[in-house]
Amino acid sequence: MKKTERLGRRLAYRGAVLDLYQDTVRLPNGNTAEWDYIDHIGAAAVVPVLPDGRILMVRQYRNALDRFTLEIPAGKRDAIDEPMRLCAARELEEETGYHSDHLEPLITVNTTVAFCNEKIGIFVAKDLVKTSQHLDPDEDIEVAAFTPQKLKQMVLSQELLDAKTVAAVLAYCLKYGS
């Protein structure tokens, strides 16, 4: 099987959340191409389940879409070697004001495989304990609870469009029979 070969990678932009590179590649057919590549440190997300089975969701403004979205709590890792479970636990408490010592791996997703290596580990959190939100200065987050059935309906009606949230809701419902 022929392969694609990276001939070079040039840093075009270094940002707070990601780095953008310009890659030069040789395709299996012999042609060369310039491809954008985004390097991301990785992230974690969590499906927080209340004792009554409802799932906590966060509503926040997303600049890239210029609108508010409803998502599962998530955030980028603080360091490349930070365990995703620790990141998920931190983001759960920061964004929802709940803590859990019981985070179970659900799925891992790569969000945009055409140009980015972002990987998000998604966990299920149960036995939630109410604490308080610890929002970053640039965050304004509202928390709301929904049944898994309602979230499935919101996926199918395209009210939920965030890829990690869609994947997490559907995986949770498949695994737990909701």
C-alpha positions in Angstrom: 0.0 0.0 0.0 1.3 3.4 -0.9 1.6 6.0 1.9 1.4 9.7 2.3 4.7 11.2 3.4 5.1 14.5 5.4 7.9 16.5 3.8 7.8 19.4 6.2 5.9 21.2 9.0 6.1 24.9 9.6 4.6 26.7 12.6 2.2 29.4 11.3 0.6 30.4 14.6 1.0 29.7 18.3 -2.1 30.3 20.3 -3.4 29.8 23.9 -5.5 26.8 23.0 -3.8 25.4 19.8 -0.9 25.7 17.4 -1.5 26.0 13.7 1.0 24.4 11.3 1.4 24.3 7.5 2.4 20.8 6.4 3.8 19.9 3.0 3.0 16.3 2.1 3.6 13.9 -0.8 0.5 12.0 -1.7 0.5 8.3 -2.8 0.0 9.5 -6.4 3.2 11.5 -6.3 1.6 14.9 -6.1 2.5 17.3 -3.3 0.0 19.3 -1.3 -0.1 22.0 1.5 -2.3 21.0 4.4 -3.2 22.9 7.5 -2.7 21.0 10.8 -3.9 22.1 14.2 -2.0 20.6 17.2 -4.2 20.5 20.3 -3.1 19.4 23.8 -6.2 17.3 24.3 -9.3 17.6 26.5 -11.7 15.8 28.7 -15.4 15.9 29.2 -17.9 14.4 31.5 -21.5 13.1 31.6 -22.6 14.1 35.1 -25.6 11.9 36.2 -27.8 13.1 39.1 -29.3 10.5 41.4 -32.6 10.8 39.6 -30.9 9.9 36.3 -31.0 13.4 34.8 -27.8 14.6 33.1 -26.2 18.0 33.9 -25.5 20.2 30.9 -23.8 23.5 30.5 -25.0 26.4 28.4 -22.4 28.8 27.3 -21.6 31.3 24.5 -19.3 29.9 21.7 -17.6 32.7 19.8 -16.8 30.5 16.8 -20.6 29.9 16.3 -21.7 33.3 17.6 -24.3 31.7 19.7 -25.0 29.8 22.9 -24.7 26.0 22.9 -25.8 23.3 25.3 -22.9 20.8 26.0 -21.6 18.4 28.5 -18.9 20.0 30.8 -15.5 19.9 29.2 -12.2 21.6 28.9 -8.6 21.3 27.7 -5.9 19.6 29.7 -3.5 21.8 31.6 -0.5 19.9 30.4 0.1 17.2 27.8 0.7 14.6 30.5 -2.3 15.5 32.7 -4.5 12.4 33.0 -7.8 12.9 31.3 -9.7 11.6 34.4 -8.2 14.5 36.5 -9.0 17.0 33.8 -12.6 15.7 33.6 -13.0 15.9 37.4 -11.7 19.5 37.4 -13.9 20.6 34.6 -17.0 19.0 36.2 -16.5 21.0 39.4 -15.4 24.2 37.7 -18.4 24.3 35.3 -21.2 22.7 37.2 -20.4 23.1 40.9 -20.5 19.3 41.5 -17.7 16.9 42.5 -17.5 13.2 42.0 -14.9 10.6 43.1 -16.5 8.1 40.6 -15.6 8.8 37.0 -15.9 5.9 34.7 -14.5 6.0 31.1 -17.2 6.2 28.5 -15.6 6.9 25.1 -12.7 8.8 23.5 -13.3 10.9 20.4 -11.2 12.7 17.9 -13.2 15.8 17.1 -12.1 17.0 13.7 -9.9 14.4 12.0 -9.4 16.3 8.7 -7.1 19.0 10.2 -6.8 18.6 14.0 -5.4 16.0 16.4 -7.7 17.0 19.3 -8.6 14.0 21.4 -11.3 14.1 24.1 -11.7 11.5 26.8 -15.3 11.4 28.0 -16.3 10.0 31.4 -19.5 9.3 33.3 -19.7 10.9 36.8 -22.1 9.5 39.4 -22.5 10.0 43.1 -22.3 13.8 42.6 -21.7 16.0 45.5 -22.8 19.7 45.3 -19.9 22.1 45.8 -19.7 25.4 43.9 -18.7 26.6 40.4 -15.2 27.9 39.9 -15.5 29.6 36.5 -12.6 31.0 34.6 -12.7 34.8 34.1 -13.8 34.3 30.5 -16.6 31.9 31.3 -20.3 32.6 31.9 -22.0 29.2 32.3 -25.5 28.2 33.2 -26.2 24.6 34.4 -29.4 22.7 33.6 -30.5 19.0 34.0 -32.2 16.9 31.3 -33.4 13.3 31.1 -31.4 11.1 28.7 -34.5 10.6 26.6 -34.9 14.4 26.2 -31.2 14.7 25.2 -31.6 12.0 22.6 -34.6 13.9 21.2 -32.5 17.1 21.1 -29.7 15.2 19.2 -32.2 14.0 16.6 -33.9 17.5 16.3 -30.5 19.1 15.9 -30.8 21.2 19.0 -27.6 19.6 20.2 -24.9 20.0 17.6 -21.6 19.9 19.6 -19.8 16.7 18.4 -18.5 15.6 21.8 -21.9 16.1 23.3 -23.7 14.2 20.6 -21.3 11.3 20.8 -21.4 11.3 24.7 -25.2 11.4 24.9 -25.6 8.6 22.3 -22.9 6.4 23.9 -24.3 6.9 27.4 -27.8 6.0 26.2 -26.5 2.9 24.4 -24.4 1.8 27.4 -27.0 2.4 30.0 -30.1 1.7 28.0 -31.7 5.1 28.2 
